Amino acid sequence: MNKGQLIEAVATELSTSKAAASRAVEAVVSSITDGIKKDDSVTIVGFGSFAKKQRSARTVRNPATGEPIHIQATTTVGFKPSPALKGDLVSPNGV
């Protein structure tokens, strides 16, 4: 599902216009982004948690040439699904 499809699904679920659904989706995304920047994490009960993660600097090898490449430390965002969401994603036969 991409952003356009999400907006369409929200519009259908709320029986509202796509413009209103777009504003709602944008507000949620903006609020999550601001929360991560301010508090380092955002938790949505029943869905999961978004949190800042630090990746340390490391040296890797270029697979084509074998030459070592240094990658600097970075900050990224990780997502950890809630147990409820994990349970919804697992099929009954465990596959």
PDB file with one MODEL, atoms N, CA, C and O in Angstrom:
MODEL        1
ATOM      1  N   MET A   1       0.859  -1.171   0.000  1.00  0.00           N
ATOM      2  CA  MET A   1       0.000   0.000   0.000  1.00  0.00           C
ATOM      3  C   MET A   1       0.902   1.231   0.000  1.00  0.00           C
ATOM      4  O   MET A   1       1.821   1.336   0.812  1.00  0.00           O
ATOM      5  N   ASN A   2       0.637   2.146  -0.904  1.00  0.00           N
ATOM      6  CA  ASN A   2       1.395   3.392  -0.912  1.00  0.00           C
ATOM      7  C   ASN A   2       0.559   4.507  -0.274  1.00  0.00           C
ATOM      8  O   ASN A   2      -0.564   4.267   0.170  1.00  0.00           O
ATOM      9  N   LYS A   3       1.101   5.710  -0.230  1.00  0.00           N
ATOM     10  CA  LYS A   3       0.432   6.815   0.460  1.00  0.00           C
ATOM     11  C   LYS A   3      -0.923   7.145  -0.167  1.00  0.00           C
ATOM     12  O   LYS A   3      -1.891   7.409   0.547  1.00  0.00           O
ATOM     13  N   GLY A   4      -0.993   7.132  -1.478  1.00  0.00           N
ATOM     14  CA  GLY A   4      -2.260   7.408  -2.163  1.00  0.00           C
ATOM     15  C   GLY A   4      -3.328   6.383  -1.819  1.00  0.00           C
ATOM     16  O   GLY A   4      -4.490   6.729  -1.605  1.00  0.00           O
ATOM     17  N   GLN A   5      -2.927   5.123  -1.767  1.00  0.00           N
ATOM     18  CA  GLN A   5      -3.867   4.062  -1.410  1.00  0.00           C
ATOM     19  C   GLN A   5      -4.291   4.182   0.049  1.00  0.00           C
ATOM     20  O   GLN A   5      -5.442   3.908   0.387  1.00  0.00           O
ATOM     21  N   LEU A   6      -3.366   4.590   0.910  1.00  0.00           N
ATOM     22  CA  LEU A   6      -3.700   4.802   2.322  1.00  0.00           C
ATOM     23  C   LEU A   6      -4.729   5.920   2.453  1.00  0.00           C
ATOM     24  O   LEU A   6      -5.702   5.785   3.195  1.00  0.00           O
ATOM     25  N   ILE A   7      -4.523   7.008   1.744  1.00  0.00           N
ATOM     26  CA  ILE A   7      -5.467   8.132   1.780  1.00  0.00           C
ATOM     27  C   ILE A   7      -6.838   7.685   1.294  1.00  0.00           C
ATOM     28  O   ILE A   7      -7.856   8.042   1.888  1.00  0.00           O
ATOM     29  N   GLU A   8      -6.868   6.912   0.227  1.00  0.00           N
ATOM     30  CA  GLU A   8      -8.134   6.401  -0.296  1.00  0.00           C
ATOM     31  C   GLU A   8      -8.830   5.490   0.724  1.00  0.00           C
ATOM     32  O   GLU A   8     -10.046   5.573   0.899  1.00  0.00           O
ATOM     33  N   ALA A   9      -8.063   4.624   1.396  1.00  0.00           N
ATOM     34  CA  ALA A   9      -8.630   3.729   2.404  1.00  0.00           C
ATOM     35  C   ALA A   9      -9.180   4.523   3.588  1.00  0.00           C
ATOM     36  O   ALA A   9     -10.252   4.199   4.098  1.00  0.00           O
ATOM     37  N   VAL A  10      -8.455   5.567   4.036  1.00  0.00           N
ATOM     38  CA  VAL A  10      -8.927   6.408   5.142  1.00  0.00           C
ATOM     39  C   VAL A  10     -10.194   7.142   4.727  1.00  0.00           C
ATOM     40  O   VAL A  10     -11.135   7.229   5.516  1.00  0.00           O
ATOM     41  N   ALA A  11     -10.242   7.668   3.514  1.00  0.00           N
ATOM     42  CA  ALA A  11     -11.436   8.371   3.024  1.00  0.00           C
ATOM     43  C   ALA A  11     -12.639   7.436   3.020  1.00  0.00           C
ATOM     44  O   ALA A  11     -13.738   7.831   3.410  1.00  0.00           O
ATOM     45  N   THR A  12     -12.434   6.210   2.585  1.00  0.00           N
ATOM     46  CA  THR A  12     -13.527   5.229   2.556  1.00  0.00           C
ATOM     47  C   THR A  12     -13.967   4.871   3.970  1.00  0.00           C
ATOM     48  O   THR A  12     -15.163   4.821   4.260  1.00  0.00           O
ATOM     49  N   GLU A  13     -12.997   4.620   4.853  1.00  0.00           N
ATOM     50  CA  GLU A  13     -13.302   4.227   6.236  1.00  0.00           C
ATOM     51  C   GLU A  13     -14.066   5.320   6.975  1.00  0.00           C
ATOM     52  O   GLU A  13     -14.971   5.030   7.757  1.00  0.00           O
ATOM     53  N   LEU A  14     -13.701   6.575   6.727  1.00  0.00           N
ATOM     54  CA  LEU A  14     -14.337   7.696   7.429  1.00  0.00           C
ATOM     55  C   LEU A  14     -15.500   8.314   6.660  1.00  0.00           C
ATOM     56  O   LEU A  14     -16.130   9.258   7.139  1.00  0.00           O
ATOM     57  N   SER A  15     -15.784   7.790   5.479  1.00  0.00           N
ATOM     58  CA  SER A  15     -16.836   8.344   4.619  1.00  0.00           C
ATOM     59  C   SER A  15     -16.645   9.851   4.444  1.00  0.00           C
ATOM     60  O   SER A  15     -17.558  10.642   4.681  1.00  0.00           O
ATOM     61  N   THR A  16     -15.449  10.223   4.027  1.00  0.00           N
ATOM     62  CA  THR A  16     -15.098  11.634   3.863  1.00  0.00           C
ATOM     63  C   THR A  16     -14.392  11.820   2.522  1.00  0.00           C
ATOM     64  O   THR A  16     -14.158  10.856   1.793  1.00  0.00           O
ATOM     65  N   SER A  17     -14.062  13.053   2.211  1.00  0.00           N
ATOM     66  CA  SER A  17     -13.380  13.340   0.946  1.00  0.00           C
ATOM     67  C   SER A  17     -11.920  12.907   1.015  1.00  0.00           C
ATOM     68  O   SER A  17     -11.353  12.729   2.093  1.00  0.00           O
ATOM     69  N   LYS A  18     -11.328  12.743  -0.168  1.00  0.00           N
ATOM     70  CA  LYS A  18      -9.909  12.391  -0.212  1.00  0.00           C
ATOM     71  C   LYS A  18      -9.058  13.543   0.314  1.00  0.00           C
ATOM     72  O   LYS A  18      -7.992  13.312   0.886  1.00  0.00           O
ATOM     73  N   ALA A  19      -9.512  14.764   0.130  1.00  0.00           N
ATOM     74  CA  ALA A  19      -8.765  15.929   0.625  1.00  0.00           C
ATOM     75  C   ALA A  19      -8.703  15.909   2.153  1.00  0.00           C
ATOM     76  O   ALA A  19      -7.648  16.154   2.739  1.00  0.00           O
ATOM     77  N   ALA A  20      -9.831  15.619   2.791  1.00  0.00           N
ATOM     78  CA  ALA A  20      -9.861  15.555   4.258  1.00  0.00           C
ATOM     79  C   ALA A  20      -9.023  14.373   4.758  1.00  0.00           C
ATOM     80  O   ALA A  20      -8.307  14.487   5.752  1.00  0.00           O
ATOM     81  N   ALA A  21      -9.121  13.243   4.060  1.00  0.00           N
ATOM     82  CA  ALA A  21      -8.331  12.070   4.442  1.00  0.00           C
ATOM     83  C   ALA A  21      -6.843  12.354   4.264  1.00  0.00           C
ATOM     84  O   ALA A  21      -6.026  11.922   5.078  1.00  0.00           O
ATOM     85  N   SER A  22      -6.491  13.072   3.215  1.00  0.00           N
ATOM     86  CA  SER A  22      -5.095  13.434   2.983  1.00  0.00           C
ATOM     87  C   SER A  22      -4.566  14.310   4.107  1.00  0.00           C
ATOM     88  O   SER A  22      -3.442  14.112   4.569  1.00  0.00           O
ATOM     89  N   ARG A  23      -5.365  15.276   4.552  1.00  0.00           N
ATOM     90  CA  ARG A  23      -4.959  16.131   5.670  1.00  0.00           C
ATOM     91  C   ARG A  23      -4.780  15.297   6.940  1.00  0.00           C
ATOM     92  O   ARG A  23      -3.853  15.536   7.714  1.00  0.00           O
ATOM     93  N   ALA A  24      -5.657  14.328   7.154  1.00  0.00           N
ATOM     94  CA  ALA A  24      -5.571  13.474   8.341  1.00  0.00           C
ATOM     95  C   ALA A  24      -4.299  12.619   8.301  1.00  0.00           C
ATOM     96  O   ALA A  24      -3.588  12.515   9.301  1.00  0.00           O
ATOM     97  N   VAL A  25      -4.017  12.017   7.163  1.00  0.00           N
ATOM     98  CA  VAL A  25      -2.815  11.184   7.027  1.00  0.00           C
ATOM     99  C   VAL A  25      -1.571  12.043   7.203  1.00  0.00           C
ATOM    100  O   VAL A  25      -0.639  11.646   7.901  1.00  0.00           O
ATOM    101  N   GLU A  26      -1.547  13.207   6.582  1.00  0.00           N
ATOM    102  CA  GLU A  26      -0.405  14.117   6.718  1.00  0.00           C
ATOM    103  C   GLU A  26      -0.206  14.541   8.175  1.00  0.00           C
ATOM    104  O   GLU A  26       0.928  14.645   8.644  1.00  0.00           O
ATOM    105  N   ALA A  27      -1.306  14.784   8.888  1.00  0.00           N
ATOM    106  CA  ALA A  27      -1.222  15.182  10.295  1.00  0.00           C
ATOM    107  C   ALA A  27      -0.622  14.058  11.140  1.00  0.00           C
ATOM    108  O   ALA A  27       0.197  14.317  12.021  1.00  0.00           O
ATOM    109  N   VAL A  28      -1.018  12.832  10.882  1.00  0.00           N
ATOM    110  CA  VAL A  28      -0.489  11.695  11.633  1.00  0.00           C
ATOM    111  C   VAL A  28       1.000  11.520  11.347  1.00  0.00           C
ATOM    112  O   VAL A  28       1.798  11.364  12.271  1.00  0.00           O
ATOM    113  N   VAL A  29       1.372  11.544  10.076  1.00  0.00           N
ATOM    114  CA  VAL A  29       2.781  11.376   9.710  1.00  0.00           C
ATOM    115  C   VAL A  29       3.625  12.498  10.308  1.00  0.00           C
ATOM    116  O   VAL A  29       4.711  12.250  10.833  1.00  0.00           O
ATOM    117  N   SER A  30       3.135  13.713  10.229  1.00  0.00           N
ATOM    118  CA  SER A  30       3.854  14.863  10.780  1.00  0.00           C
ATOM    119  C   SER A  30       4.003  14.742  12.298  1.00  0.00           C
ATOM    120  O   SER A  30       5.064  15.039  12.845  1.00  0.00           O
ATOM    121  N   SER A  31       2.950  14.310  12.967  1.00  0.00           N
ATOM    122  CA  SER A  31       2.994  14.152  14.420  1.00  0.00           C
ATOM    123  C   SER A  31       3.972  13.059  14.840  1.00  0.00           C
ATOM    124  O   SER A  31       4.687  13.216  15.830  1.00  0.00           O
ATOM    125  N   ILE A  32       4.009  11.959  14.100  1.00  0.00           N
ATOM    126  CA  ILE A  32       4.962  10.889  14.397  1.00  0.00           C
ATOM    127  C   ILE A  32       6.388  11.402  14.190  1.00  0.00           C
ATOM    128  O   ILE A  32       7.265  11.160  15.020  1.00  0.00           O
ATOM    129  N   THR A  33       6.617  12.106  13.088  1.00  0.00           N
ATOM    130  CA  THR A  33       7.942  12.665  12.800  1.00  0.00           C
ATOM    131  C   THR A  33       8.380  13.621  13.894  1.00  0.00           C
ATOM    132  O   THR A  33       9.509  13.534  14.377  1.00  0.00           O
ATOM    133  N   ASP A  34       7.495  14.541  14.295  1.00  0.00           N
ATOM    134  CA  ASP A  34       7.819  15.494  15.355  1.00  0.00           C
ATOM    135  C   ASP A  34       8.082  14.784  16.681  1.00  0.00           C
ATOM    136  O   ASP A  34       8.986  15.169  17.423  1.00  0.00           O
ATOM    137  N   GLY A  35       7.300  13.757  16.979  1.00  0.00           N
ATOM    138  CA  GLY A  35       7.479  13.003  18.222  1.00  0.00           C
ATOM    139  C   GLY A  35       8.813  12.298  18.271  1.00  0.00           C
ATOM    140  O   GLY A  35       9.463  12.274  19.316  1.00  0.00           O
ATOM    141  N   ILE A  36       9.230  11.724  17.160  1.00  0.00           N
ATOM    142  CA  ILE A  36      10.528  11.045  17.112  1.00  0.00           C
ATOM    143  C   ILE A  36      11.651  12.058  17.294  1.00  0.00           C
ATOM    144  O   ILE A  36      12.614  11.801  18.016  1.00  0.00           O
ATOM    145  N   LYS A  37      11.528  13.207  16.639  1.00  0.00           N
ATOM    146  CA  LYS A  37      12.553  14.244  16.760  1.00  0.00           C
ATOM    147  C   LYS A  37      12.640  14.762  18.195  1.00  0.00           C
ATOM    148  O   LYS A  37      13.733  14.991  18.713  1.00  0.00           O
ATOM    149  N   LYS A  38      11.480  14.944  18.837  1.00  0.00           N
ATOM    150  CA  LYS A  38      11.439  15.537  20.175  1.00  0.00           C
ATOM    151  C   LYS A  38      11.740  14.532  21.282  1.00  0.00           C
ATOM    152  O   LYS A  38      12.566  14.798  22.155  1.00  0.00           O
ATOM    153  N   ASP A  39      11.082  13.394  21.250  1.00  0.00           N
ATOM    154  CA  ASP A  39      11.150  12.432  22.356  1.00  0.00           C
ATOM    155  C   ASP A  39      11.961  11.174  22.047  1.00  0.00           C
ATOM    156  O   ASP A  39      12.096  10.315  22.918  1.00  0.00           O
ATOM    157  N   ASP A  40      12.491  11.040  20.866  1.00  0.00           N
ATOM    158  CA  ASP A  40      13.255   9.874  20.420  1.00  0.00           C
ATOM    159  C   ASP A  40      12.400   8.646  20.136  1.00  0.00           C
ATOM    160  O   ASP A  40      12.899   7.683  19.555  1.00  0.00           O
ATOM    161  N   SER A  41      11.116   8.649  20.531  1.00  0.00           N
ATOM    162  CA  SER A  41      10.269   7.502  20.214  1.00  0.00           C
ATOM    163  C   SER A  41       8.792   7.893  20.242  1.00  0.00           C
ATOM    164  O   SER A  41       8.391   8.857  20.894  1.00  0.00           O
ATOM    165  N   VAL A  42       8.003   7.114  19.515  1.00  0.00           N
ATOM    166  CA  VAL A  42       6.547   7.282  19.483  1.00  0.00           C
ATOM    167  C   VAL A  42       5.947   5.891  19.581  1.00  0.00           C
ATOM    168  O   VAL A  42       6.303   5.005  18.803  1.00  0.00           O
ATOM    169  N   THR A  43       5.040   5.689  20.530  1.00  0.00           N
ATOM    170  CA  THR A  43       4.386   4.406  20.700  1.00  0.00           C
ATOM    171  C   THR A  43       2.901   4.556  20.414  1.00  0.00           C
ATOM    172  O   THR A  43       2.235   5.430  20.969  1.00  0.00           O
ATOM    173  N   ILE A  44       2.390   3.698  19.547  1.00  0.00           N
ATOM    174  CA  ILE A  44       0.962   3.660  19.232  1.00  0.00           C
ATOM    175  C   ILE A  44       0.474   2.292  19.702  1.00  0.00           C
ATOM    176  O   ILE A  44       0.784   1.265  19.098  1.00  0.00           O
ATOM    177  N   VAL A  45      -0.292   2.298  20.790  1.00  0.00           N
ATOM    178  CA  VAL A  45      -0.757   1.054  21.398  1.00  0.00           C
ATOM    179  C   VAL A  45      -1.562   0.252  20.372  1.00  0.00           C
ATOM    180  O   VAL A  45      -2.438   0.794  19.697  1.00  0.00           O
ATOM    181  N   GLY A  46      -1.259  -1.030  20.263  1.00  0.00           N
ATOM    182  CA  GLY A  46      -1.940  -1.908  19.328  1.00  0.00           C
ATOM    183  C   GLY A  46      -1.324  -1.897  17.938  1.00  0.00           C
ATOM    184  O   GLY A  46      -1.712  -2.698  17.088  1.00  0.00           O
ATOM    185  N   PHE A  47      -0.369  -1.003  17.690  1.00  0.00           N
ATOM    186  CA  PHE A  47       0.288  -0.927  16.384  1.00  0.00           C
ATOM    187  C   PHE A  47       1.784  -1.167  16.510  1.00  0.00           C
ATOM    188  O   PHE A  47       2.314  -2.106  15.914  1.00  0.00           O
ATOM    189  N   GLY A  48       2.478  -0.321  17.287  1.00  0.00           N
ATOM    190  CA  GLY A  48       3.905  -0.508  17.467  1.00  0.00           C
ATOM    191  C   GLY A  48       4.608   0.763  17.897  1.00  0.00           C
ATOM    192  O   GLY A  48       3.973   1.767  18.222  1.00  0.00           O
ATOM    193  N   SER A  49       5.942   0.701  17.894  1.00  0.00           N
ATOM    194  CA  SER A  49       6.760   1.823  18.333  1.00  0.00           C
ATOM    195  C   SER A  49       7.760   2.214  17.256  1.00  0.00           C
ATOM    196  O   SER A  49       8.384   1.362  16.623  1.00  0.00           O
ATOM    197  N   PHE A  50       7.899   3.515  17.063  1.00  0.00           N
ATOM    198  CA  PHE A  50       8.932   4.077  16.205  1.00  0.00           C
ATOM    199  C   PHE A  50       9.979   4.667  17.137  1.00  0.00           C
ATOM    200  O   PHE A  50       9.628   5.378  18.079  1.00  0.00           O
ATOM    201  N   ALA A  51      11.249   4.390  16.899  1.00  0.00           N
ATOM    202  CA  ALA A  51      12.297   4.909  17.777  1.00  0.00           C
ATOM    203  C   ALA A  51      13.565   5.199  16.988  1.00  0.00           C
ATOM    204  O   ALA A  51      13.870   4.534  15.998  1.00  0.00           O
ATOM    205  N   LYS A  52      14.308   6.225  17.459  1.00  0.00           N
ATOM    206  CA  LYS A  52      15.604   6.528  16.867  1.00  0.00           C
ATOM    207  C   LYS A  52      16.564   5.393  17.177  1.00  0.00           C
ATOM    208  O   LYS A  52      16.540   4.828  18.271  1.00  0.00           O
ATOM    209  N   LYS A  53      17.407   5.063  16.213  1.00  0.00           N
ATOM    210  CA  LYS A  53      18.435   4.052  16.397  1.00  0.00           C
ATOM    211  C   LYS A  53      19.757   4.621  15.905  1.00  0.00           C
ATOM    212  O   LYS A  53      19.807   5.347  14.912  1.00  0.00           O
ATOM    213  N   GLN A  54      20.810   4.286  16.605  1.00  0.00           N
ATOM    214  CA  GLN A  54      22.149   4.703  16.198  1.00  0.00           C
ATOM    215  C   GLN A  54      22.830   3.535  15.491  1.00  0.00           C
ATOM    216  O   GLN A  54      22.857   2.415  16.001  1.00  0.00           O
ATOM    217  N   ARG A  55      23.370   3.810  14.329  1.00  0.00           N
ATOM    218  CA  ARG A  55      24.185   2.827  13.627  1.00  0.00           C
ATOM    219  C   ARG A  55      25.628   3.275  13.744  1.00  0.00           C
ATOM    220  O   ARG A  55      25.961   4.402  13.377  1.00  0.00           O
ATOM    221  N   SER A  56      26.477   2.413  14.245  1.00  0.00           N
ATOM    222  CA  SER A  56      27.875   2.787  14.428  1.00  0.00           C
ATOM    223  C   SER A  56      28.606   2.801  13.085  1.00  0.00           C
ATOM    224  O   SER A  56      28.160   2.203  12.105  1.00  0.00           O
ATOM    225  N   ALA A  57      29.729   3.493  13.071  1.00  0.00           N
ATOM    226  CA  ALA A  57      30.570   3.528  11.889  1.00  0.00           C
ATOM    227  C   ALA A  57      31.112   2.118  11.650  1.00  0.00           C
ATOM    228  O   ALA A  57      31.326   1.356  12.592  1.00  0.00           O
ATOM    229  N   ARG A  58      31.327   1.788  10.395  1.00  0.00           N
ATOM    230  CA  ARG A  58      31.816   0.450  10.090  1.00  0.00           C
ATOM    231  C   ARG A  58      32.545   0.458   8.741  1.00  0.00           C
ATOM    232  O   ARG A  58      32.401   1.382   7.941  1.00  0.00           O
ATOM    233  N   THR A  59      33.304  -0.565   8.526  1.00  0.00           N
ATOM    234  CA  THR A  59      33.995  -0.739   7.254  1.00  0.00           C
ATOM    235  C   THR A  59      33.378  -1.939   6.553  1.00  0.00           C
ATOM    236  O   THR A  59      33.226  -3.008   7.144  1.00  0.00           O
ATOM    237  N   VAL A  60      33.027  -1.753   5.293  1.00  0.00           N
ATOM    238  CA  VAL A  60      32.441  -2.821   4.479  1.00  0.00           C
ATOM    239  C   VAL A  60      33.298  -2.986   3.223  1.00  0.00           C
ATOM    240  O   VAL A  60      34.214  -2.200   2.981  1.00  0.00           O
ATOM    241  N   ARG A  61      33.001  -3.986   2.450  1.00  0.00           N
ATOM    242  CA  ARG A  61      33.745  -4.205   1.210  1.00  0.00           C
ATOM    243  C   ARG A  61      32.819  -4.031   0.007  1.00  0.00           C
ATOM    244  O   ARG A  61      31.680  -4.499   0.001  1.00  0.00           O
ATOM    245  N   ASN A  62      33.335  -3.355  -0.997  1.00  0.00           N
ATOM    246  CA  ASN A  62      32.626  -3.227  -2.264  1.00  0.00           C
ATOM    247  C   ASN A  62      32.600  -4.617  -2.900  1.00  0.00           C
ATOM    248  O   ASN A  62      33.663  -5.178  -3.164  1.00  0.00           O
ATOM    249  N   PRO A  63      31.422  -5.189  -3.154  1.00  0.00           N
ATOM    250  CA  PRO A  63      31.375  -6.558  -3.680  1.00  0.00           C
ATOM    251  C   PRO A  63      31.982  -6.689  -5.081  1.00  0.00           C
ATOM    252  O   PRO A  63      32.447  -7.767  -5.452  1.00  0.00           O
ATOM    253  N   ALA A  64      31.980  -5.611  -5.855  1.00  0.00           N
ATOM    254  CA  ALA A  64      32.522  -5.692  -7.208  1.00  0.00           C
ATOM    255  C   ALA A  64      34.047  -5.666  -7.220  1.00  0.00           C
ATOM    256  O   ALA A  64      34.674  -6.384  -7.998  1.00  0.00           O
ATOM    257  N   THR A  65      34.648  -4.836  -6.353  1.00  0.00           N
ATOM    258  CA  THR A  65      36.100  -4.660  -6.380  1.00  0.00           C
ATOM    259  C   THR A  65      36.810  -5.248  -5.166  1.00  0.00           C
ATOM    260  O   THR A  65      38.020  -5.470  -5.211  1.00  0.00           O
ATOM    261  N   GLY A  66      36.089  -5.500  -4.095  1.00  0.00           N
ATOM    262  CA  GLY A  66      36.696  -5.982  -2.869  1.00  0.00           C
ATOM    263  C   GLY A  66      37.359  -4.888  -2.055  1.00  0.00           C
ATOM    264  O   GLY A  66      37.945  -5.151  -1.005  1.00  0.00           O
ATOM    265  N   GLU A  67      37.264  -3.659  -2.543  1.00  0.00           N
ATOM    266  CA  GLU A  67      37.885  -2.519  -1.867  1.00  0.00           C
ATOM    267  C   GLU A  67      37.119  -2.171  -0.597  1.00  0.00           C
ATOM    268  O   GLU A  67      35.889  -2.135  -0.615  1.00  0.00           O
ATOM    269  N   PRO A  68      37.824  -1.913   0.513  1.00  0.00           N
ATOM    270  CA  PRO A  68      37.125  -1.518   1.742  1.00  0.00           C
ATOM    271  C   PRO A  68      36.549  -0.110   1.624  1.00  0.00           C
ATOM    272  O   PRO A  68      37.171   0.785   1.053  1.00  0.00           O
ATOM    273  N   ILE A  69      35.364   0.065   2.168  1.00  0.00           N
ATOM    274  CA  ILE A  69      34.682   1.359   2.167  1.00  0.00           C
ATOM    275  C   ILE A  69      34.285   1.671   3.608  1.00  0.00           C
ATOM    276  O   ILE A  69      33.720   0.824   4.299  1.00  0.00           O
ATOM    277  N   HIS A  70      34.582   2.891   4.058  1.00  0.00           N
ATOM    278  CA  HIS A  70      34.211   3.306   5.411  1.00  0.00           C
ATOM    279  C   HIS A  70      32.839   3.973   5.369  1.00  0.00           C
ATOM    280  O   HIS A  70      32.623   4.900   4.589  1.00  0.00           O
ATOM    281  N   ILE A  71      31.912   3.508   6.205  1.00  0.00           N
ATOM    282  CA  ILE A  71      30.582   4.104   6.321  1.00  0.00           C
ATOM    283  C   ILE A  71      30.502   4.795   7.669  1.00  0.00           C
ATOM    284  O   ILE A  71      30.784   4.190   8.704  1.00  0.00           O
ATOM    285  N   GLN A  72      30.113   6.069   7.655  1.00  0.00           N
ATOM    286  CA  GLN A  72      30.051   6.849   8.887  1.00  0.00           C
ATOM    287  C   GLN A  72      28.855   6.432   9.749  1.00  0.00           C
ATOM    288  O   GLN A  72      27.905   5.820   9.259  1.00  0.00           O
ATOM    289  N   ALA A  73      28.918   6.767  11.015  1.00  0.00           N
ATOM    290  CA  ALA A  73      27.811   6.513  11.944  1.00  0.00           C
ATOM    291  C   ALA A  73      26.598   7.336  11.507  1.00  0.00           C
ATOM    292  O   ALA A  73      26.744   8.470  11.049  1.00  0.00           O
ATOM    293  N   THR A  74      25.417   6.771  11.647  1.00  0.00           N
ATOM    294  CA  THR A  74      24.191   7.470  11.262  1.00  0.00           C
ATOM    295  C   THR A  74      23.099   7.244  12.300  1.00  0.00           C
ATOM    296  O   THR A  74      23.163   6.319  13.110  1.00  0.00           O
ATOM    297  N   THR A  75      22.114   8.100  12.252  1.00  0.00           N
ATOM    298  CA  THR A  75      20.903   7.946  13.052  1.00  0.00           C
ATOM    299  C   THR A  75      19.787   7.593  12.097  1.00  0.00           C
ATOM    300  O   THR A  75      19.628   8.229  11.055  1.00  0.00           O
ATOM    301  N   THR A  76      19.017   6.586  12.444  1.00  0.00           N
ATOM    302  CA  THR A  76      17.905   6.149  11.607  1.00  0.00           C
ATOM    303  C   THR A  76      16.690   5.903  12.495  1.00  0.00           C
ATOM    304  O   THR A  76      16.762   6.081  13.711  1.00  0.00           O
ATOM    305  N   VAL A  77      15.592   5.499  11.901  1.00  0.00           N
ATOM    306  CA  VAL A  77      14.370   5.208  12.652  1.00  0.00           C
ATOM    307  C   VAL A  77      14.035   3.735  12.479  1.00  0.00           C
ATOM    308  O   VAL A  77      14.045   3.207  11.367  1.00  0.00           O
ATOM    309  N   GLY A  78      13.739   3.086  13.590  1.00  0.00           N
ATOM    310  CA  GLY A  78      13.337   1.690  13.558  1.00  0.00           C
ATOM    311  C   GLY A  78      11.879   1.556  13.972  1.00  0.00           C
ATOM    312  O   GLY A  78      11.339   2.423  14.660  1.00  0.00           O
ATOM    313  N   PHE A  79      11.250   0.479  13.555  1.00  0.00           N
ATOM    314  CA  PHE A  79       9.866   0.200  13.925  1.00  0.00           C
ATOM    315  C   PHE A  79       9.808  -1.173  14.561  1.00  0.00           C
ATOM    316  O   PHE A  79      10.352  -2.141  14.029  1.00  0.00           O
ATOM    317  N   LYS A  80       9.140  -1.252  15.711  1.00  0.00           N
ATOM    318  CA  LYS A  80       8.936  -2.526  16.394  1.00  0.00           C
ATOM    319  C   LYS A  80       7.433  -2.736  16.517  1.00  0.00           C
ATOM    320  O   LYS A  80       6.766  -1.979  17.223  1.00  0.00           O
ATOM    321  N   PRO A  81       6.886  -3.744  15.849  1.00  0.00           N
ATOM    322  CA  PRO A  81       5.439  -3.964  15.919  1.00  0.00           C
ATOM    323  C   PRO A  81       5.003  -4.428  17.304  1.00  0.00           C
ATOM    324  O   PRO A  81       5.759  -5.076  18.027  1.00  0.00           O
ATOM    325  N   SER A  82       3.761  -4.080  17.659  1.00  0.00           N
ATOM    326  CA  SER A  82       3.217  -4.510  18.946  1.00  0.00           C
ATOM    327  C   SER A  82       2.882  -6.001  18.880  1.00  0.00           C
ATOM    328  O   SER A  82       2.730  -6.554  17.791  1.00  0.00           O
ATOM    329  N   PRO A  83       2.768  -6.646  20.029  1.00  0.00           N
ATOM    330  CA  PRO A  83       2.373  -8.063  20.032  1.00  0.00           C
ATOM    331  C   PRO A  83       1.025  -8.290  19.328  1.00  0.00           C
ATOM    332  O   PRO A  83       0.823  -9.318  18.682  1.00  0.00           O
ATOM    333  N   ALA A  84       0.113  -7.327  19.458  1.00  0.00           N
ATOM    334  CA  ALA A  84      -1.190  -7.470  18.797  1.00  0.00           C
ATOM    335  C   ALA A  84      -1.032  -7.485  17.284  1.00  0.00           C
ATOM    336  O   ALA A  84      -1.657  -8.298  16.603  1.00  0.00           O
ATOM    337  N   LEU A  85      -0.203  -6.592  16.753  1.00  0.00           N
ATOM    338  CA  LEU A  85       0.018  -6.554  15.305  1.00  0.00           C
ATOM    339  C   LEU A  85       0.760  -7.807  14.847  1.00  0.00           C
ATOM    340  O   LEU A  85       0.429  -8.377  13.807  1.00  0.00           O
ATOM    341  N   LYS A  86       1.749  -8.236  15.608  1.00  0.00           N
ATOM    342  CA  LYS A  86       2.481  -9.449  15.262  1.00  0.00           C
ATOM    343  C   LYS A  86       1.523 -10.639  15.179  1.00  0.00           C
ATOM    344  O   LYS A  86       1.614 -11.462  14.268  1.00  0.00           O
ATOM    345  N   GLY A  87       0.605 -10.715  16.144  1.00  0.00           N
ATOM    346  CA  GLY A  87      -0.368 -11.804  16.165  1.00  0.00           C
ATOM    347  C   GLY A  87      -1.275 -11.792  14.953  1.00  0.00           C
ATOM    348  O   GLY A  87      -1.672 -12.850  14.463  1.00  0.00           O
ATOM    349  N   ASP A  88      -1.611 -10.596  14.459  1.00  0.00           N
ATOM    350  CA  ASP A  88      -2.469 -10.492  13.276  1.00  0.00           C
ATOM    351  C   ASP A  88      -1.720 -10.885  12.003  1.00  0.00           C
ATOM    352  O   ASP A  88      -2.345 -11.269  11.014  1.00  0.00           O
ATOM    353  N   LEU A  89      -0.403 -10.795  12.017  1.00  0.00           N
ATOM    354  CA  LEU A  89       0.392 -11.065  10.823  1.00  0.00           C
ATOM    355  C   LEU A  89       0.787 -12.533  10.690  1.00  0.00           C
ATOM    356  O   LEU A  89       1.161 -12.976   9.603  1.00  0.00           O
ATOM    357  N   VAL A  90       0.710 -13.290  11.781  1.00  0.00           N
ATOM    358  CA  VAL A  90       1.106 -14.697  11.744  1.00  0.00           C
ATOM    359  C   VAL A  90      -0.070 -15.522  11.283  1.00  0.00           C
ATOM    360  O   VAL A  90      -1.176 -15.382  11.804  1.00  0.00           O
ATOM    361  N   SER A  91       0.164 -16.386  10.303  1.00  0.00           N
ATOM    362  CA  SER A  91      -0.897 -17.252   9.812  1.00  0.00           C
ATOM    363  C   SER A  91      -1.145 -18.387  10.798  1.00  0.00           C
ATOM    364  O   SER A  91      -0.264 -18.701  11.598  1.00  0.00           O
ATOM    365  N   PRO A  92      -2.323 -19.010  10.761  1.00  0.00           N
ATOM    366  CA  PRO A  92      -2.670 -20.059  11.731  1.00  0.00           C
ATOM    367  C   PRO A  92      -1.703 -21.236  11.713  1.00  0.00           C
ATOM    368  O   PRO A  92      -1.506 -21.865  12.752  1.00  0.00           O
ATOM    369  N   ASN A  93      -1.088 -21.561  10.563  1.00  0.00           N
ATOM    370  CA  ASN A  93      -0.178 -22.715  10.513  1.00  0.00           C
ATOM    371  C   ASN A  93       1.259 -22.305  10.844  1.00  0.00           C
ATOM    372  O   ASN A  93       2.166 -23.130  10.742  1.00  0.00           O
ATOM    373  N   GLY A  94       1.488 -21.028  11.244  1.00  0.00           N
ATOM    374  CA  GLY A  94       2.798 -20.594  11.700  1.00  0.00           C
ATOM    375  C   GLY A  94       3.760 -20.224  10.595  1.00  0.00           C
ATOM    376  O   GLY A  94       4.940 -19.998  10.860  1.00  0.00           O
ATOM    377  N   VAL A  95       3.289 -20.156   9.366  1.00  0.00           N
ATOM    378  CA  VAL A  95       4.159 -19.804   8.242  1.00  0.00           C
ATOM    379  C   VAL A  95       3.971 -18.361   7.855  1.00  0.00           C
ATOM    380  O   VAL A  95       4.621 -17.881   6.926  1.00  0.00           O
TER     381      VAL A  95
ENDMDL
END
